Amino acid sequence: MEKDIEEKFMHGGRGPGGQKINKSNSKVQLRHIPTGIVVNCQETRSRDKNRKIARLKLAMEIERFKNDDNMSARDIGLLKLNQQNKKSAMKRSQLKHEIHKKENELNRLKQLEDDEELIKKMFK
């Protein structure tokens, strides 16, 4: 029931979204009051998407609690898929950062070569 859920929005931390995530309240925290189960979600920059994902996570956690940790194969699969997607997003972000660093380094080297050629021409 809706009255059993306490919802908070807060600034995100590390993860997809860059600096924007640190400035907006897109991280969602849900607490199921009767059981005390708390879930967090900051998987996207969108508050609405994070709310939906957090509610799915909370529903799965409540179901797990009710079934005494006997989750269905489907629920386990969804949980694993969610974790894999999160890891993949982090890897893509890290790779993009590394590529950006290498491109900047390459541009600096090209600029140095151009400067060196210009100096050689000036002193011929």
C-alpha positions in Angstrom: 0.0 0.0 0.0 1.1 3.5 -0.8 0.8 4.7 2.9 3.4 2.0 3.9 6.1 3.5 1.7 8.2 6.4 2.7 9.9 8.1 -0.3 12.9 10.4 -0.3 14.7 12.1 -3.1 18.4 13.1 -2.7 21.5 14.1 -4.6 23.2 11.2 -6.3 26.8 10.2 -6.0 29.0 8.3 -8.4 27.4 6.7 -11.4 26.0 7.6 -14.8 25.1 11.2 -15.4 28.3 13.0 -14.5 28.1 16.3 -12.7 24.4 16.6 -13.3 23.7 13.7 -10.9 25.5 15.6 -8.1 23.3 18.7 -8.6 19.8 17.3 -8.9 17.6 15.2 -6.5 17.3 12.2 -8.9 18.4 9.5 -6.4 15.4 7.8 -4.9 15.2 6.0 -1.6 12.1 4.0 -0.6 11.5 2.6 2.8 8.8 0.0 3.5 7.6 1.0 7.0 6.1 -2.3 8.1 9.2 -4.4 7.3 11.9 -1.7 7.4 13.2 -2.7 4.0 15.1 0.2 2.3 16.1 0.4 -1.4 18.0 3.0 -3.3 18.1 3.8 -7.0 20.2 6.3 -9.0 20.6 4.2 -12.1 19.5 7.0 -14.4 19.4 10.8 -14.4 15.6 10.7 -14.5 13.8 10.9 -11.1 10.7 9.2 -12.6 12.7 6.3 -14.1 14.5 5.9 -10.8 11.2 5.9 -8.9 9.9 3.1 -11.1 13.1 1.0 -10.8 13.1 1.6 -7.0 9.5 0.5 -6.7 10.3 -2.7 -8.6 13.3 -3.4 -6.4 11.2 -2.7 -3.3 8.5 -5.1 -4.5 11.1 -7.8 -5.1 12.6 -7.3 -1.7 9.2 -7.4 0.0 8.4 -10.6 -1.9 11.7 -12.1 -0.8 11.0 -11.1 2.8 7.6 -12.7 2.7 8.8 -15.9 1.0 11.7 -16.2 3.5 14.3 -15.7 0.7 12.7 -18.2 -1.7 12.8 -16.0 -4.8 11.4 -17.3 -8.0 13.9 -18.0 -10.9 12.3 -15.0 -12.8 13.0 -12.6 -9.9 16.6 -13.8 -9.5 17.1 -13.4 -13.3 15.7 -9.9 -13.2 18.0 -9.0 -10.3 21.1 -10.4 -12.0 20.1 -8.6 -15.3 19.8 -5.4 -13.4 23.2 -5.8 -11.8 24.8 -6.7 -15.1 23.3 -3.6 -16.8 24.6 -1.4 -14.0 28.1 -2.9 -14.4 28.0 -2.6 -18.2 27.1 1.1 -17.8 30.0 1.7 -15.4 32.4 0.0 -17.8 31.1 2.0 -20.8 31.6 5.2 -18.8 35.1 4.2 -17.8 36.0 3.3 -21.4 34.6 6.6 -22.7 36.7 8.5 -20.1 39.9 6.5 -21.1 39.2 7.2 -24.8 38.7 10.9 -24.1 42.0 11.0 -22.2 43.9 9.3 -25.0 42.4 11.6 -27.6 43.5 14.7 -25.6 47.0 13.2 -25.2 47.1 12.6 -29.0 46.0 16.1 -29.7 48.7 17.5 -27.5 51.3 15.4 -29.2 50.1 16.6 -32.6 50.2 20.2 -31.4 53.8 19.7 -30.2 54.8 18.3 -33.6 53.2 21.2 -35.4 55.0 23.6 -33.1 58.3 21.8 -33.7 57.8 22.1 -37.5 57.0 25.8 -37.3 60.1 26.4 -35.2 62.3 24.5 -37.7 60.8 26.6 -40.6 61.4 29.8 -38.7 65.1 29.0 -38.1 66.1 27.7 -41.6 
